[in-house]
Amino acid sequence: MNSLFLTYVGVFIGLLFGGETILVPAVYVSISGVFNIWILLIIAVVATLVSDSFWYWLGKKMELKKIQEIPFFGKKVAEHSEYTKKLFENHGFKMLFVSKFVYGTRIIAQIFSGMYRMPYLKYLFVDTLAVMVWFFALVFLALGTHVGAEKLVGTAFSFQVSFLVFIIFSIIMMFIFKKIRTKWSQQ
């Protein structure tokens, strides 16, 4: 069997369990010419959708009352459950989209999407769109940093542009989450 095929299968399995931890180096290797970027995109989208759909399904099967009964953890959930429910009812698709870009929020966003009964086809559309944007953001950053040391001086401008885009994106995300945190603290 072709070793490249087995490598793609390995990347798929890794993405199911490791997510971004596997995707970031896979994108860089793809930019280096080892992987086909379009095949990697398909693998990344399918693996992420399978993984996210599992978490969505798990959230759909969870009962809030049962979670609230968990020692230590359940009390916190009970305190914030009404606010979280309103937040997902009003901004669920935005939260799902943004969760792809904020480390540590992806899985809980999938679970909440299922728990609060987000329509699955709309969920799938937003999740697919977010995965593709995240993938191409990684490709853009990888292209900006994939420069040999001898060419670094001549291409410093493209690296600066990539870094500037990353900083602007980070600042925008910081403001969005600051607003969300402010709303949480007011209620």
Long-range contacts (C-beta under 8 A, 24 or more apart in sequence): 4-35, 7-35, 8-35, 8-39, 8-40, 8-43, 11-35, 11-40, 11-43, 11-47, 12-43, 12-46, 12-47, 13-47, 15-43, 15-44, 15-47, 15-48, 15-51, 16-47, 16-50, 16-51, 17-51, 19-48, 19-51, 19-106, 20-103, 23-135, 23-138, 24-138, 27-135, 27-138, 27-139, 27-142, 28-142, 28-146, 30-139, 30-142, 31-139, 31-142, 31-143, 31-146, 32-146, 37-139, 41-132, 41-135, 44-131, 44-135, 45-128, 45-131, 45-132, 45-135, 48-127, 48-131, 49-124, 49-127, 49-128, 49-131, 52-106, 52-110, 52-127, 53-124, 55-107, 55-110, 55-111, 55-114, 56-110, 56-111, 56-113, 56-114, 56-118, 56-120, 56-123, 57-114, 58-111, 58-114, 59-110, 59-111, 59-112, 59-113, 59-114, 59-115, 59-116, 60-114, 60-115, 60-117, 61-114, 62-111, 62-114, 62-115, 64-115, 80-184, 83-184, 83-187, 84-112, 84-116, 85-116, 87-180, 87-183, 88-112, 88-113, 88-116, 88-118, 89-116, 92-116, 92-118, 93-118, 93-122, 93-123, 93-126, 96-123, 96-126, 96-127, 96-130, 97-126, 97-129, 97-130, 98-173, 98-176, 99-130, 100-130, 100-131, 100-133, 100-134, 101-130, 101-134, 101-137, 101-169, 101-173, 102-173, 102-177, 137-169, 140-165, 141-166
